[in-house]
Amino acid sequence: MEIFELKTLLKDTKYEVFIDSANYVEANGNIYTDLFKIGDNDNGYFVLKIRKNDKKFVFQSIENMLIINDENKFINPYKDIIKRSDYVITISNWLNGFQPINNNKKYLSKFFSLLGYFNKQNIVKGPYTSMYVDGNYFESIDELVKWEINNHFKYIQNFNEMHRIVEILNFLKTGLQCIILEDLNTGNLFITDNGEYKIIDTEWMIKGLNLYQFEKLNYFTFDENKWYNITEEAKECYTVYFEALGIKKKLANEQIRTFELLQVLRTNSYKRSFFIDNEEILRGQIDKIMNQEKFI
């Protein structure tokens, strides 16, 4: 969104006085065109997230913000919500501090410990969804998992290990049904100047499966080691997360295996949808995951 468009959306709101202060938010050299900082020294500063109002998950994230149990103040809450034209604007207080990227990744495991506690305190009933289910909602986690397995099934039918793969994927159903933060990349994590750990983007705070929060844990380095991924710290993040949940290591290891397997199948299905042959790479990755004795 262009800044002049934001100015139009803020007209006749109490934030109109800050229109001339609006700037895009930047993180690690990346400029976010749907995220703005406004305000002044006298009245404080705010961050505005602009989202189209045609997606159900946008409103579910807002609804979940109202019902979460967040005694650790892990989530940076909304100060205001404005609905204008085709957009929803969520407004939060601007935080001062730093992100756990580059030389600050030693702080990442603390986020996953807090995440485990947050999930445990926010068990919910459906409907459940995910970033990867094409806007579908499911009354049970079993139905969500079944949809995902079927979505990838057509690409592994000629694999000798197919039945074993499906068996492992069905283990996803042992995860928690809770409010999750599915887009948990390092750009959405923040440590304030007074040492508070905060989630600063709740666009994908949805009712779902807790294991789906591990997408940015690049445990096997199958993905490129970019700033928003978690690579060297992945094992420790997995470890402290399951410790926070009170899950024994045997079960934790199998839950990690099932999600890691799902991850490579998601990538393969995406590539195959563009007619990219990924079978040789996929077979190697599946073998590595299935033959791994333990993960933590």
Number of C-alpha atoms within 10 A of each C-alpha: 13 9 16 11 9 17 16 12 22 17 13 10 9 8 15 14 14 17 18 12 12 19 15 18 18 13 12 11 7 10 12 13 15 16 20 22 21 23 20 12 6 6 8 10 17 19 24 24 21 20 18 13 16 11 10 11 20 18 16 15 19 19 13 17 19 10 10 16 17 14 10 12 13 19 19 18 19 17 11 11 14 14 14 14 9 10 15 20 22 21 22 20 19 16 16 11 13 14 21 21 22 12 8 11 16 13 17 21 21 15 23 23 20 19 24 21 20 25 24 19 16 19 17 16 14 16 15 21 22 24 14 10 14 8 11 14 19 17 12 17 24 13 14 22 19 15 15 17 18 11 14 18 16 10 16 19 11 9 12 9 15 14 12 12 19 19 12 18 21 15 17 25 19 15 16 19 22 21 29 28 27 23 20 26 19 20 19 17 21 26 20 13 11 8 10 12 23 21 20 21 20 24 18 20 23 27 27 30 26 22 20 21 19 23 18 20 22 20 21 15 13 12 14 9 12 12 15 18 22 26 21 16 17 21 18 16 24 22 19 20 23 23 17 17 19 13 13 10 15 11 14 22 19 18 22 22 23 23 21 24 22 23 17 19 22 17 15 20 20 14 13 14 11 8 9 11 12 14 14 8 12 17 14 10 18 18 12 13 19 17 10 11 11 14 19 16
